[in-house]
Amino acid sequence: MKVYICDKSCCPAVEVVGNEVLIGEAANTVRLKKNEWNKLVEKIQSGELGSI
């Protein structure tokens, strides 16, 4: 699965690859393990993290 942050494929993306979630573009990529990603999603859904 790969989702771009904007409507164009030139923007940073969130991509699930194997047991990792990659966020970013080219050399500016963060790698999260699935459990780290799931924790981030939990924090967003609970309202602990929100828009800035």
Secondary structure by P-SEA (a helix, b strand, c coil): cccccccccccbbbbbcccbbbcccccbbbbbcaaaaaaaaaaaaacccccc
